Amino acid sequence: MTPMEEAKALLARKDKLEAEMAAAREELAQLGVAMEESLIDEQDFPRSDVDVHGARHLRHTIRCLETDLKTVMGDIERAIAAVHAAARDTKDTVAASDDEAAAATTAALPDSAEPELEAFAFVERVDSDSPAAQARNDCLPSRLLDPACVCVCVCVCGGNTTRACYQGTRLFDSGA
């Protein structure tokens, strides 16, 4: 049985237990007694207006069902954790096979087939106190930005200019 099927079976069992408990509580209410209400009178004799044996039996049944429900809820918690773990393992397996396929595809390319990089920004100017100036500009062939070392002044909303330096895939903000 898969973790998902087990979780569904446990949820069905929980629903059945809750239905049985509701029916037993309804039957107890028809006897005119609550779960914690006394079944003896002031003189410590069994109440004559109540089926004491029936009420005790229903109370016992309800308490057993409550205990069973707590157990099933714990089992459901573990089953749901197993479902998520199985889904996570499946996702990791798929990701690993995708990585292997990508590595195989990359390995199949000839060494001379370097991927061509495409420009995504142009440098208008580099301020002397900017991270781009501090990072040196040898990474910038003419006006074209090299994706390996990208330093650029970026305009943001409202016309405010923010100086930022992109190196590799990380962004370093100068805070200006």
Stockholm file with secondary structure:
# STOCKHOLM 1.0

chainA/1-176         MTPMEEAKALLARKDKLEAEMAAAREELAQLGVAMEESLIDEQDFPRSDVDVHGARHLRHTIRCLETDLKTVMGDIERAIAAVHAAARDTKDTVAASDDEAAAATTAALPDSAEPELEAFAFVERVDSDSPAAQARNDCLPSRLLDPACVCVCVCVCGGNTTRACYQGTRLFDSGA
#=GR chainA/1-176 SS CCHHHHHHHHHHHHHHHHHHHHHHHHHHHHTTCCTTSCSBCTTSSBCTTSCHHHHHHHHHHHHHHHHHHHHHHHHHHHHHHHHHHHHHHHHHHHHHHHHHHHHHHHHHSCTTCCCCCCCCCBCCCCCTTSHHHHTCSTTCCTTBCBTTEEEEEEECGGGCEEEEEEETTEEEECCC
#=GC SS_cons         CCHHHHHHHHHHHHHHHHHHHHHHHHHHHHTTCCTTSCSBCTTSSBCTTSCHHHHHHHHHHHHHHHHHHHHHHHHHHHHHHHHHHHHHHHHHHHHHHHHHHHHHHHHHSCTTCCCCCCCCCBCCCCCTTSHHHHTCSTTCCTTBCBTTEEEEEEECGGGCEEEEEEETTEEEECCC
//
